[in-house]
Amino acid sequence: MIRFDPISGPHSHSGLSTRQVMVAVMLALLPATLFALALFGLPALTTFAACCCGAISAELLGCKLRGQSLRQAGDGSALLTGWLLALSLPPSCPPVIAALGGAFGVLLAKQVYGGLGHNLFNPAMAARVMLLISFPVAMTQWPAPDTAFAHWLLSEAPYLTVDGLTGATPLAHDAAIASAPAASQWPLLLGVHGGSLGETSALLLGLGGLWLVIRRQIPTDLPVAVLIGALLPAAIAHLLAPTDYPSPLFELASGGLMLCAFFISTDPVTSPVTSKGRWIYGLGTGLLIWLIRRYGNTPEGVAFAVLLMNALTPLIDHWMPMRPFGSSALPRQKT
């Protein structure tokens, strides 16, 4: 009798565990998160804690229902899902709603698909869209930032007075802000304005994302493609009609574009595996963000754009497959 012991195919391993990857991403998010918590105070901290607790509780429940070890809940993926969801919510979101969103993202957008590595849609963005549809009033309440902290950061910023009174995300009233000179938009880039926690400091989010790129923990092509996809049409539209369309600087510094480019679109599970596929995915995501911002019913389009491109990821991978190990040609696709 011939004994046959199957072995797995050749794979390249980076040497990093899932937990180490998740911890690195959370460390990159930490500066922008601490800035947002300092800007909005206790309500933001409550929202953040509720999202993370809901996500971790759902992960434990999902592992229990699927008969898996509860130790898998400690890989950090559920915590990161809750973290990203919290950054996409208003700082004053009721804790019950925030916890429900965290549980939905992990249990119904990840665990039902088979757990980590099998989900089709980004769990945090799926939860964000669910909350926006189910609780539109709570999801569109934008409290004013701590103006004392804001003025401590920027001693001369007349724009802060207006934003501090309204508290709205800049995307909700972009006409007045976008028409301001570039120099006066520095508070917008730093993050001294209302909005979701992840809509605050684009500068700190960008620095955290660059740190991940330098460590080669996220691909370079995806963030670049997302930014080009959003900023190129913004530049063309602003050049043709500067009074009707905000500048590319405004598009970059406002909303969740930077959060999407470095921390959401780079999810290895829901994005294509090849470089060409990632370019298509990133350019499509950025373009959809700009289109939804300019012509949609919601000020921000990150969550909807990401979910739409998540749905196209299997098709992109089908038409742009990875070259098999040791082969000089790509496999033919069956029609």
C-alpha positions in Angstrom: 0.0 0.0 0.0 1.4 3.3 -1.0 1.5 5.9 1.8 0.7 9.4 0.7 1.2 12.3 3.0 -0.1 15.5 1.4 1.6 18.7 2.2 0.7 22.3 1.6 2.0 24.3 -1.3 5.0 26.6 -1.0 4.2 29.9 0.8 6.2 32.8 1.9 5.7 33.9 5.5 6.6 37.3 6.8 7.2 35.9 10.3 4.5 38.0 11.8 1.4 36.6 13.6 -2.1 37.9 13.2 -1.9 39.5 16.6 1.4 41.3 15.7 -0.1 42.7 12.5 -3.2 43.9 14.4 -1.2 45.5 17.1 1.0 47.4 14.6 -2.1 48.8 12.9 -3.6 49.9 16.2 -0.3 51.5 17.2 -0.4 53.5 13.9 -4.0 54.6 14.7 -3.1 55.5 18.3 -1.9 59.2 17.7 -5.0 60.2 15.7 -7.3 58.4 18.2 -5.8 60.1 21.2 -6.0 63.4 19.4 -9.7 62.8 18.7 -10.4 61.7 22.3 -8.7 64.9 23.6 -10.7 67.0 21.2 -14.1 65.6 22.1 -13.6 64.3 25.7 -15.7 61.8 27.6 -18.5 61.2 25.1 -15.9 60.1 22.5 -14.2 57.8 25.0 -17.6 56.2 25.8 -18.3 55.7 22.1 -14.9 54.2 21.6 -15.2 51.8 24.6 -18.7 50.7 23.6 -17.7 49.8 20.0 -14.7 47.8 21.2 -16.6 46.0 23.9 -19.4 45.1 21.5 -17.0 43.8 18.9 -15.0 41.7 21.4 -18.2 40.3 23.0 -19.5 39.3 19.6 -16.2 37.6 18.8 -16.4 35.5 21.9 -20.0 34.6 21.1 -19.2 33.7 17.5 -16.3 31.5 18.6 -18.6 29.7 21.1 -21.4 29.2 18.6 -18.9 27.8 16.0 -17.3 25.5 18.5 -13.9 27.2 18.3 -11.5 28.1 21.0 -12.2 31.3 22.7 -8.4 32.1 22.5 -9.0 33.1 18.9 -10.8 36.2 20.2 -7.5 37.4 21.4 -5.9 37.8 18.0 -6.8 41.5 18.0 -9.0 41.5 14.8 -12.2 42.1 16.8 -10.7 44.9 18.7 -9.4 46.5 15.5 -12.9 46.2 14.0 -14.4 48.0 16.9 -11.6 50.6 16.8 -12.2 51.4 13.2 -15.9 51.5 13.7 -15.5 54.0 16.5 -13.4 56.2 14.3 -16.2 56.3 11.8 -18.9 57.3 14.3 -20.0 60.7 15.7 -18.3 61.3 19.1 -21.6 61.5 20.9 -23.1 58.3 19.5 -25.2 56.6 22.2 -23.2 53.7 23.8 -26.0 51.2 23.1 -25.9 52.0 19.4 -22.1 51.9 19.3 -22.0 48.5 21.0 -24.7 47.2 18.6 -22.6 48.3 15.7 -19.5 46.6 17.0 -21.4 43.4 17.6 -23.0 43.5 14.1 -19.7 44.1 12.4 -18.0 41.1 14.0 -20.9 38.6 14.3 -22.9 39.2 11.1 -20.2 40.6 8.8 -17.4 38.3 9.8 -18.3 35.3 11.9 -21.2 34.1 9.7 -18.8 34.0 6.7 -16.4 31.7 8.6 -14.4 34.0 10.7 -11.2 35.9 10.0 -10.0 35.7 6.5 -13.4 34.6 5.0 -15.5 37.7 5.1 -16.6 39.4 1.9 -17.2 42.9 3.3 -15.2 45.0 5.6 -16.9 44.4 9.0 -16.4 48.0 10.3 -17.8 49.6 7.2 -20.7 47.1 7.1 -21.6 48.1 10.7 -21.3 51.8 9.9 -23.7 51.5 7.0 -26.1 49.5 9.1 -26.1 52.1 11.9 -26.5 54.9 9.4 -29.6 53.3 7.9 -31.1 52.2 11.2 -30.3 55.3 13.3 -30.0 58.2 10.9 -30.6 60.9 13.6 -28.0 59.6 16.0 -25.5 59.1 13.2 -25.7 62.7 12.0 -25.3 64.5 15.3 -22.0 66.3 15.3 -20.9 67.8 18.7 -18.6 70.8 18.8 -15.0 70.0 19.7 -13.3 71.4 22.8 -12.5 74.9 21.6 -10.1 75.5 24.5 -8.0 72.6 23.3 -8.4 73.7 19.8 -7.2 77.3 20.5 -4.3 75.9 22.5 -3.2 74.1 19.3 -3.8 77.0 17.0 -3.6 80.4 18.6 -4.9 82.2 15.5 -7.7 80.4 13.7 -10.9 82.4 13.1 -12.4 79.4 11.4 -12.5 77.6 14.7 -15.1 79.9 16.1 -17.6 79.1 13.4 -16.9 75.3 13.5 -16.9 75.3 17.2 -20.4 76.8 17.2 -21.9 74.5 14.6 -20.0 71.4 15.4 -20.8 69.9 12.0 -18.5 67.9 9.9 -16.8 70.1 7.3 -18.2 68.0 4.5 -21.7 69.1 5.6 -21.0 72.7 4.8 -18.0 72.5 2.5 -18.9 75.5 0.3 -17.7 78.1 2.8 -14.7 76.2 4.0 -13.5 75.0 0.6 -13.5 78.5 -0.8 -11.2 79.8 1.9 -7.5 80.2 1.1 -5.3 77.2 1.5 -3.4 78.8 4.4 -6.6 79.1 6.4 -7.4 75.4 5.9 -4.5 74.3 8.1 -6.8 73.7 11.1 -8.8 71.4 8.8 -5.6 69.4 8.0 -4.6 69.2 11.6 -8.1 68.1 12.7 -9.5 71.0 14.8 -13.1 70.6 13.7 -16.2 68.6 14.2 -17.0 65.3 12.6 -16.4 61.6 13.2 -13.4 60.6 15.3 -11.6 59.5 12.2 -12.4 62.7 10.4 -10.2 64.8 12.7 -6.5 64.8 12.1 -5.7 63.7 8.6 -2.1 64.7 9.3 -1.8 62.1 12.2 -3.6 59.5 10.2 -1.2 60.0 7.3 1.8 59.7 9.5 0.5 56.5 11.0 -0.2 55.1 7.6 3.3 56.0 6.3 4.7 54.2 9.3 2.9 51.0 8.2 4.1 51.5 4.7 7.7 51.8 5.8 7.3 48.6 7.9 5.8 47.0 4.8 2.7 45.9 6.7 0.4 47.4 4.1 1.0 47.6 0.3 2.0 51.0 -1.1 -0.2 50.8 -4.2 -3.5 50.7 -2.4 -3.2 54.0 -0.4 -1.7 55.7 -3.5 -4.5 54.5 -5.7 -7.3 55.5 -3.3 -5.8 59.0 -3.0 -5.3 59.4 -6.8 -8.8 58.1 -7.4 -10.3 60.8 -5.2 -8.0 63.7 -5.7 -7.6 63.6 -9.5 -11.3 64.2 -10.3 -11.4 66.7 -7.5 -8.5 68.6 -9.0 -10.1 68.6 -12.5 -13.5 69.7 -11.2 -12.0 72.4 -9.1 -9.9 73.7 -12.0 -13.0 73.8 -14.2 -15.4 75.3 -11.6 -13.6 76.5 -8.5 -16.7 78.0 -7.0 -18.7 74.8 -7.3 -16.2 72.1 -6.3 -13.8 72.1 -3.3 -10.1 71.9 -3.8 -8.1 68.6 -3.6 -6.6 69.9 -0.3 -10.1 70.1 1.2 -11.0 66.6 -0.1 -7.8 65.2 1.4 -8.1 66.9 4.8 -11.8 66.5 5.4 -13.9 63.3 6.0 -12.4 59.9 6.2 -10.4 59.8 3.1 -7.0 59.3 4.9 -8.5 56.7 7.2 -9.8 54.8 4.2 -6.6 55.1 2.2 -4.3 53.7 4.9 -6.4 51.7 7.3 -9.7 50.5 5.6 -9.0 49.9 2.0 -5.8 48.0 2.9 -7.7 45.2 4.6 -6.0 42.1 3.0 -9.2 40.0 3.3 -11.5 42.3 1.3 -9.0 43.7 -1.2 -7.5 42.1 -4.3 -4.4 40.0 -4.1 -2.5 41.3 -7.1 -0.9 44.7 -7.6 -3.0 45.4 -10.8 -6.1 44.3 -9.0 -5.3 46.6 -6.1 -4.8 49.6 -8.4 -8.3 49.0 -9.9 -9.8 48.5 -6.4 -8.1 51.6 -5.0 -8.8 53.9 -8.0 -12.5 52.8 -8.0 -12.8 53.3 -4.2 -11.3 56.8 -4.4 -13.5 57.8 -7.4 -16.6 56.5 -5.7 -15.8 58.5 -2.5 -15.5 61.7 -4.5 -18.7 61.0 -6.5 -20.8 60.2 -3.4 -19.5 63.3 -1.7 -20.3 65.5 -4.5 -23.5 64.0 -5.9 -24.8 61.6 -3.2 -27.3 62.1 -0.3 -24.7 61.8 2.4 -21.7 64.1 3.0 -19.2 61.2 3.3 -19.0 58.2 1.0 -16.2 56.1 2.4 -18.3 53.3 3.8 -20.5 52.9 0.7 -17.5 53.1 -1.6 -15.6 50.4 0.3 -18.5 48.0 0.4 -19.2 48.5 -3.3 -15.6 47.7 -4.2 -15.6 44.8 -1.7 -18.4 43.2 -3.8 -16.2 43.6 -6.9 -13.1 42.1 -5.3 -13.8 38.4 -6.2 -14.4 39.5 -9.8 -11.2 41.5 -9.9 -9.3 38.5 -8.5 -10.9 36.2 -11.1 -9.8 38.3 -14.1 -6.4 39.2 -12.6 -5.2 36.1 -10.9 -1.9 35.6 -9.2 0.8 33.8 -11.1 1.2 30.2 -9.7 4.4 29.6 -7.9 7.1 28.4 -10.4 5.0 29.2 -13.5 6.0 31.7 -16.1 2.4 32.3 -17.3 -0.8 33.2 -15.8 -3.6 30.6 -15.7 -6.2 30.9 -18.4 -9.6 32.0 -17.2 -12.6 30.0 -18.2 -15.5 31.9 -19.6 
